[in-house]
Amino acid sequence: MRAPVRLSYSRWSLLSENVSTGLAVAGVIVIARSIKLVTKFQAVSEIPARFIERNISLRGRVHSITERGLEVEHVPIYVPIVSSLLSKHKGGDTSLMLVHLAGVELTAEGQAWLHKNLAPAQKVWLKPISREDDMLHCLVSQSSLGSMWSRCVNEEVLLLGLARTAPLVGVLPDSRLYWRLLKRLHGAEVKAEKKGRGLWERDSLWERASKVVRASALFTLMRRMFGKNSE
């Protein structure tokens, strides 16, 4: 009489485990859908306003660099099973989002640096600051090869003297975020200026002395005198 009871109990246990697993998966799906955890954004307009208001970081893959900014493919967090169930876009062409380095105005050398250091298909993290039409203004972070730490590309180009600070589009001047970013970016620009990097590069002491001599009235007079004598 005991064998049927054990069999019935094992079946009930298996059924309970399956139901628990199903409820857990359903719960994850509901949560993931509600917070857009695994949603792939195909356009800047698809990003929920709360993501930008709370500066929630998004992962992306750089495809190209243009004069307007970076063309980035959004790479959502992958959760086995759940991602495939909730994926809206399967196959087809990949839509790209236009990303601008927030608070930065690149020089031509800065553009070249981006082409060299942000290779196609490289993963980056995007911290959205504001949205302007089809453009997303972000702090862009990149992991260095062989390093656990990431670097902020916005700060990096300023530190190297490859860009100037620019107005923070879409951020209220009286907000804490505005002053925090302004202090961070302006600090990087000041360091580059003090060290004479990039567009802040200074002439050597000899070059500066030569320019002063050439511009002096005495030098001009001597050059005229020697010019007359040679005639």
C-alpha angles and dihedrals in degrees: 000000000000098000096067090049092054091047091050091049093050091051091049090048092050091047091050092050092050092048091048091049091048092050091048092052091046090050092051090048092051092048093044091049093047095051095035089239097157101022116126111220112216096183138024089246090062093063110102115245091237090062089060096039091053094037092234110186120241127198119232146171119229113232103170145344120232136174089264095051145276121331104218134182113217113237109197125206109277118229114179114250092354094069093053092046094051099037111121097183115059118174123327128093120338114238116218131214122222110234126190124197101247116237094005135113109193125215121218087263089052091055090051090049091054091050089052100042103034099059119192114274091020115143119239136172119237121206104192116221101171143339126235116183105296094348129091117206108212149163101241119209127193130190114234118232111266092007133106091211128083127216128218108240091204091059094039095059090047092049090052092049092244095124144024127230113262135191115288103244117219096007119116111241092223094052125106090234092057095054094042092053093041091053092047097048097038089050090057091049092050091052091053091048093050091050093044096237127165112328088008092057112137130211117255119261091258092050092049092048091049091052091050091050093047091050094049122106092232092057091048091050093048091049091053092048094050089045091056093046092053090056 
